[in-house]
Amino acid sequence: MKHNWLVFLALFTFLTGCKDDVLPKPNAMLRLKYPEASYGPSTNNCHYIFDQNTLSVIKENRDCSLVLDYPMMNGSVYITYKPVQDNLKTLLTDAQKLSYEHAVKADNIVEQPFINPEDKVYGMFYEVSGDAASQSQFYVTDSTNHFVTGSLYFYAKPNYDSILPAAVYLQQDIRRIMETLRWK
């Protein structure tokens, strides 16, 4: 009888102890939110100016190449200036080739032309999605004297899901650079 009582207690506990199915909790996603962008005119001694995000720190090289460093996002926009001297076709080919070198790791590359005839600024913005080294590339030119290229890089292993919020934020900055760029 004692043995039956223990079997009954074990069976009762087993049947009534698990009422709901236990489900694993989904992994939490990190939510990154950045302050709203505030812009001011860039201060450089180059052949061009643009609106610069006040969160960025500008580093100027002697050849009018700039680095816009974003310490909060662990990334930078590298901007390179080249004079046009009967080499526009070569400059355009090099800029386009640089953008498509990321095609190996990229899931997609979207080209977005940019035309501002009023200020003689013409170019292309490349939005790169996937685990590529650079999430954005661009170039602008006036077709006669000036040519500027730019690339966005993060100081981390490219993991598209992790850097997406920062990449979207900085892509908006790059578009702002293109829209406000003026030749001196």
Backbone hydrogen bonds, N-H to C=O, Kabsch-Sander energy under -0.5 kcal/mol:
donor,donor_aa,acceptor,acceptor_aa,energy
5,W,1,M,-2.1
6,L,2,K,-1.5
7,V,3,H,-1.9
8,F,4,N,-2.8
9,L,5,W,-2.3
10,A,6,L,-2.4
11,L,7,V,-2.6
12,F,8,F,-2.5
13,T,9,L,-2.3
14,F,10,A,-2.2
15,L,11,L,-2.1
16,T,12,F,-2.1
17,G,13,T,-1.8
18,C,14,F,-0.5
19,K,17,G,-0.7
23,L,21,D,-0.6
32,L,30,L,-0.7
33,K,31,R,-0.5
40,G,52,Q,-2.1
42,S,50,F,-2.8
44,N,42,S,-0.7
49,I,182,R,-2.1
52,Q,40,G,-3.8
54,T,38,S,-3.2
56,S,53,N,-1.7
57,V,69,D,-2.6
59,K,67,V,-2.1
61,N,65,S,-2.8
64,C,61,N,-1.3
66,L,79,I,-2.4
67,V,59,K,-2.1
68,L,77,V,-2.9
69,D,57,V,-3.0
69,D,67,V,-0.9
70,Y,75,G,-2.9
73,M,70,Y,-1.2
74,N,70,Y,-0.9
74,N,71,P,-0.5
75,G,70,Y,-1.5
76,S,153,Y,-2.9
77,V,68,L,-2.2
78,Y,76,S,-0.6
78,Y,151,S,-2.9
79,I,66,L,-3.2
79,I,77,V,-0.6
80,T,149,T,-2.8
82,K,147,F,-2.9
84,V,145,N,-2.5
85,Q,83,P,-0.7
91,L,87,N,-2.5
92,L,88,L,-2.8
93,T,89,K,-2.4
94,D,90,T,-2.6
95,A,91,L,-2.3
96,Q,92,L,-2.4
97,K,93,T,-2.6
98,L,94,D,-2.4
99,S,95,A,-1.7
100,Y,96,Q,-1.8
101,E,97,K,-0.9
101,E,98,L,-0.6
102,H,99,S,-0.9
103,A,100,Y,-1.2
104,V,101,E,-0.6
105,K,102,H,-0.7
106,A,102,H,-1.9
107,D,129,S,-3.2
108,N,129,S,-1.6
110,V,127,E,-2.6
111,E,109,I,-0.5
112,Q,125,F,-2.6
114,F,123,G,-2.8
116,N,121,V,-2.4
119,D,116,N,-0.6
120,K,116,N,-0.6
121,V,116,N,-2.2
122,Y,141,T,-2.5
123,G,114,F,-3.0
124,M,139,Y,-2.0
125,F,112,Q,-2.3
126,Y,137,Q,-3.4
127,E,110,V,-2.6
127,E,125,F,-0.6
128,V,126,Y,-0.6
128,V,135,Q,-2.6
129,S,108,N,-2.8
129,S,127,E,-0.5
131,D,105,K,-0.8
132,A,130,G,-0.9
135,Q,152,L,-0.8
136,S,152,L,-0.6
137,Q,126,Y,-1.9
138,F,150,G,-2.2
139,Y,124,M,-1.9
140,V,148,V,-2.7
141,T,122,Y,-2.4
142,D,146,H,-1.4
143,S,146,H,-0.6
147,F,82,K,-1.4
148,V,140,V,-3.1
149,T,80,T,-2.4
150,G,138,F,-2.6
151,S,78,Y,-1.9
152,L,136,S,-2.4
153,Y,76,S,-2.8
153,Y,151,S,-0.5
154,F,133,A,-0.6
155,Y,74,N,-3.1
156,A,154,F,-1.2
159,N,157,K,-0.6
162,S,159,N,-1.0
163,I,159,N,-2.0
164,L,160,Y,-1.2
167,A,163,I,-3.0
168,V,164,L,-2.7
169,Y,165,P,-1.9
170,L,166,A,-2.6
171,Q,167,A,-2.2
172,Q,168,V,-1.6
173,D,169,Y,-1.3
174,I,170,L,-2.3
175,R,171,Q,-2.3
176,R,172,Q,-2.0
177,I,173,D,-2.4
178,M,174,I,-2.5
179,E,175,R,-2.6
180,T,176,R,-2.0
181,L,177,I,-1.1
182,R,49,I,-2.4
184,K,47,H,-2.5
